[in-house]
Amino acid sequence: MNSVMDLTRVRSRKIPISRSEKLYQLAAHVIVISVALVCLLPCLYVVSISITPYAALSLEGGYALIPKHVSLEAYRTVLASGEIVNGFLVSVLRVLVGTSLHLAVCSAAGYALSKRYLPGSGLFIKLVLFTFLFVPGLIPYYLVVRSAGLLNTFWAYVIPSAAGAWSIFVFRQFFMELPPDLEEAARLDGATELDILVRVILPLSGPVYAALGLFNAVGHWNDYMTAVIYVPNPDLQPIANVLQKVLTQQSRVMASPDLQLDPSKLSISAWEQIPSLGIQMTVVVVSLIPILLVYPVLQKHFVKGMLTGAIKG
């Protein structure tokens, strides 16, 4: 009983901090908070512009970080645009299908290559490493996509990126670190390799799946060049390409037929409130919403997943 009370007293004591240490912590907090504010201000600027009426923006000094008057007409117009909504849906579908396919293929390959008794495993690992070190150029990549019949189709977004050498190596390293006793116990119970992967390995692999899934999802969502080179179909353009089109149209954005906006649907007061800059910033905000919703959910697994797959050489 006395030992427990002594331990409690030790834990309750505050460790003395020198004056120089306090100054160091104060300076570190000030620097970190200042950097965070510098990174946050552009985001607040974009949101503020998207909800500020044109009349307030046109006045000298009318811009404010927190606008006095708020107008949501820009958001109503963006959500009424057929191309923007279609691009948003294409990007969401691409992220869901592409990320799921990437994780399934890379985890299966990583699990197979983690078994040293697999015949030819060393050769397969060298082949995967070769693709990681020597990336094919644009022309060979284009010829492969065209030969596979993927040009101008949705599958050009997800099939070529289904396998990635870096993800395969991270999965392989993670699976090699798991205790072999788990698999041996499952085999004694009559489980097959597929049963072991689905019922034993996958439930323990949440952090690495979350980390790699976040990387791949952000890559799919922000990708711009794939649609430009391989998918010219306007009905299959993702939100990144629609955003680029909106940001380069300047004052003609509201009257552009590419955005399928019908001027007759808007009142005169609404047209007066919506500048082209407001439409641009609104599309930026809309395109960021999915990432802002997904990242906090997966962020807690991010560091753990990366460290788990990179401990051993």
C-alpha positions in Angstrom: 0.0 0.0 0.0 2.8 2.4 0.9 4.6 1.6 -2.4 1.4 2.5 -4.4 1.1 5.8 -2.5 4.8 6.6 -3.1 4.3 5.9 -6.8 1.3 8.2 -6.9 3.2 11.0 -5.2 6.1 10.6 -7.8 3.6 10.8 -10.7 1.9 13.8 -9.2 5.1 15.8 -8.9 5.7 18.4 -11.6 9.1 18.2 -13.4 10.8 21.5 -12.9 11.4 23.4 -16.2 14.2 25.9 -16.5 13.7 29.4 -17.7 15.5 28.8 -20.9 13.3 25.7 -21.6 10.2 27.8 -21.0 11.5 30.5 -23.5 12.3 27.8 -26.0 8.8 26.3 -25.7 7.2 29.7 -26.0 9.2 30.5 -29.1 8.4 27.1 -30.7 4.7 27.6 -30.1 4.7 31.1 -31.6 6.6 29.9 -34.7 4.3 26.9 -35.2 1.1 28.9 -34.7 2.4 31.6 -37.1 3.2 29.0 -39.8 -0.3 27.5 -39.3 -2.0 30.9 -39.7 0.1 31.6 -42.8 -1.1 28.3 -44.3 -4.7 28.9 -43.2 -5.1 32.4 -44.5 -5.2 31.5 -48.2 -7.9 28.9 -47.5 -10.0 31.5 -45.6 -9.5 33.9 -48.5 -10.9 31.3 -51.0 -13.9 30.6 -48.8 -14.5 34.3 -48.2 -14.4 35.2 -51.8 -16.8 32.4 -52.7 -19.5 33.8 -50.3 -18.9 37.6 -50.9 -21.3 39.4 -53.2 -19.8 41.2 -56.2 -21.0 44.6 -55.0 -18.8 44.2 -51.9 -15.8 43.0 -53.9 -16.0 45.8 -56.4 -15.8 48.5 -53.7 -12.4 49.9 -52.8 -11.3 47.9 -49.8 -14.5 45.9 -49.9 -12.8 42.6 -49.3 -12.8 41.3 -45.7 -11.7 38.0 -44.3 -15.1 37.8 -42.7 -17.5 39.4 -45.1 -20.3 41.6 -43.8 -22.7 40.4 -46.4 -23.0 36.7 -47.4 -24.3 35.4 -50.8 -24.7 31.7 -51.6 -25.7 32.3 -55.2 -22.3 31.2 -56.5 -22.8 27.8 -54.8 -26.3 27.5 -56.2 -25.0 28.2 -59.6 -22.1 25.7 -59.3 -24.4 23.0 -58.1 -26.8 23.7 -61.0 -24.0 23.3 -63.5 -24.2 20.0 -65.3 -20.5 19.7 -66.1 -19.3 20.5 -62.6 -21.6 18.0 -60.9 -20.7 15.4 -63.5 -17.0 16.0 -63.0 -17.5 15.7 -59.2 -19.3 12.4 -59.6 -16.6 11.1 -62.0 -13.9 11.9 -59.5 -15.7 10.3 -56.6 -16.3 7.1 -58.7 -12.7 7.1 -59.8 -11.4 7.4 -56.2 -13.7 4.7 -55.0 -13.0 2.2 -57.8 -9.3 3.1 -58.3 -8.3 3.1 -54.7 -10.2 -0.2 -53.9 -8.6 -1.9 -57.0 -5.2 -0.6 -56.1 -5.3 -1.8 -52.5 -6.7 -5.2 -53.5 -4.0 -5.8 -56.2 -1.1 -4.5 -54.2 -2.0 -6.2 -51.0 -2.4 -9.6 -52.8 1.0 -9.1 -54.5 2.6 -8.0 -51.3 1.2 -11.0 -49.4 2.5 -13.4 -52.0 6.0 -11.8 -52.2 6.3 -11.9 -48.4 6.4 -15.7 -48.5 10.1 -16.6 -49.0 9.1 -20.2 -49.9 7.3 -19.0 -53.0 9.1 -20.4 -56.0 10.7 -17.5 -57.9 9.9 -14.9 -55.3 13.3 -13.3 -55.6 12.9 -12.9 -59.4 9.4 -11.4 -58.9 10.7 -8.9 -56.3 13.5 -7.8 -58.7 11.0 -7.3 -61.5 8.8 -5.1 -59.2 11.9 -3.2 -58.1 12.9 -2.7 -61.8 9.5 -1.0 -62.5 10.0 1.2 -59.5 13.5 2.4 -60.6 12.8 2.6 -64.3 9.5 4.3 -65.1 8.3 4.0 -68.7 8.0 7.2 -70.8 4.8 8.8 -72.0 4.9 7.2 -75.5 5.3 3.6 -74.4 2.6 4.1 -71.7 0.3 5.6 -74.2 0.8 2.7 -76.6 0.1 0.2 -73.9 -3.1 2.0 -72.9 -4.2 2.2 -76.5 -3.4 -1.5 -77.2 -5.5 -2.5 -74.1 -8.5 -0.5 -75.5 -8.6 1.8 -72.6 -8.4 5.1 -74.5 -11.4 7.4 -73.9 -12.9 5.1 -71.3 -13.3 5.4 -67.6 -11.1 2.4 -67.1 -8.1 4.4 -68.3 -8.2 6.1 -64.9 -8.1 3.0 -62.7 -6.6 -0.1 -64.5 -3.1 1.3 -65.4 -2.7 2.5 -61.7 -4.1 -0.7 -60.2 -0.6 -2.0 -59.3 2.2 0.2 -57.8 5.7 -1.0 -56.9 5.9 1.2 -53.8 2.6 0.0 -52.4 3.5 -3.6 -53.0 6.8 -3.2 -51.1 5.1 -1.5 -48.2 2.5 -4.2 -48.0 5.2 -6.9 -48.3 7.2 -5.3 -45.5 4.1 -5.1 -43.3 3.1 -8.7 -43.8 6.7 -9.9 -43.2 6.6 -8.2 -39.7 3.5 -10.1 -38.6 4.2 -13.0 -36.2 4.4 -16.3 -38.1 2.6 -18.1 -35.3 -0.7 -16.5 -36.4 -0.5 -18.2 -39.8 0.7 -21.5 -38.3 -2.3 -21.6 -35.9 -4.7 -20.9 -38.8 -3.2 -23.7 -40.9 -3.6 -26.1 -38.0 -7.3 -25.2 -38.0 -7.4 -26.1 -41.7 -7.4 -22.6 -43.2 -6.2 -22.1 -46.8 -3.9 -19.2 -47.9 -7.0 -17.2 -48.9 -8.7 -17.8 -45.6 -5.5 -16.7 -43.8 -5.3 -13.5 -45.8 -9.0 -12.6 -45.4 -9.7 -13.7 -41.9 -6.3 -13.3 -40.1 -4.1 -10.8 -42.0 -6.6 -8.2 -43.2 -8.1 -7.5 -39.8 -4.6 -6.6 -38.6 -3.8 -4.4 -41.6 -6.0 -1.5 -41.0 -3.3 1.2 -40.5 -1.3 0.3 -43.7 -4.5 0.1 -45.8 -5.6 3.5 -44.5 -2.2 5.1 -45.2 -1.8 3.8 -48.7 -5.5 4.3 -49.4 -5.2 7.9 -48.5 -2.1 8.4 -50.7 -3.8 6.7 -53.6 -7.2 8.5 -53.2 -5.5 12.0 -53.1 -3.5 11.1 -56.2 -6.7 10.0 -58.1 -8.6 13.1 -56.9 -5.8 15.6 -57.9 -4.7 13.9 -61.1 -5.1 16.2 -64.1 -2.9 14.8 -67.0 -4.5 11.4 -67.3 -7.8 13.0 -68.6 -5.9 15.4 -70.9 -3.9 12.6 -72.6 -6.0 9.5 -72.4 -9.7 10.6 -71.9 -10.7 13.5 -74.1 -14.4 12.6 -73.7 -16.1 15.7 -72.0 -18.5 13.4 -70.2 -15.6 11.7 -68.4 -13.7 14.7 -67.2 -12.9 14.7 -63.5 -13.3 17.7 -61.2 -9.6 18.6 -61.5 -10.0 19.2 -65.2 -13.3 21.1 -64.8 -11.6 23.2 -62.1 -8.8 24.1 -64.5 -11.3 25.1 -67.1 -13.2 27.3 -64.7 -10.0 29.0 -63.4 -8.9 29.9 -66.9 -12.1 31.4 -68.2 -11.9 34.7 -66.3 -14.9 36.9 -67.0 -16.4 34.6 -69.6 -17.0 31.8 -67.1 -20.7 32.7 -66.4 -21.7 32.8 -70.1 -19.6 29.9 -71.2 -21.6 27.0 -72.8 -19.0 24.6 -71.5 -20.5 24.9 -68.0 -24.0 24.4 -69.3 -25.3 27.5 -67.4 -28.6 28.9 -68.5 -28.6 32.7 -67.9 -32.4 32.7 -68.0 -32.5 30.7 -64.8 -30.8 33.5 -62.8 -32.3 36.8 -61.8 -30.7 40.1 -62.5 -29.8 40.5 -58.8 -28.2 37.1 -58.8 -26.1 38.0 -61.8 -25.0 41.2 -60.1 -23.9 39.2 -57.0 -21.9 36.5 -58.8 -18.5 37.6 -60.2 -16.4 35.2 -62.2 -13.9 35.2 -59.3 -16.6 34.0 -57.0 -17.5 31.1 -59.3 -13.8 30.1 -59.5 -13.3 30.1 -55.7 -16.6 28.2 -55.2 -15.5 25.4 -57.5 -12.2 25.3 -55.5 -14.1 24.9 -52.3 -16.4 22.2 -53.7 -13.5 20.2 -55.0 -11.8 20.3 -51.6 -14.8 19.1 -49.6 -14.3 15.3 -50.1 -10.6 15.4 -49.1 -11.4 17.5 -46.0 -14.0 14.9 -45.0 -11.9 11.8 -45.6 -8.5 13.0 -44.3 -9.4 13.5 -40.6 -10.8 9.9 -40.5 -7.7 8.3 -41.9 -5.1 10.7 -40.4 -4.9 8.8 -37.1 -3.8 5.6 -39.0 -1.5 7.5 -41.4 1.7 7.7 -39.3 1.2 4.3 -37.8 0.8 2.7 -41.2 3.8 4.3 -42.7 6.0 3.4 -39.7 4.7 -0.2 -39.6 5.7 -0.9 -43.2 9.2 0.7 -42.9 10.8 -0.7 -39.7 12.8 -3.5 -41.2 15.1 -3.4 -44.2 
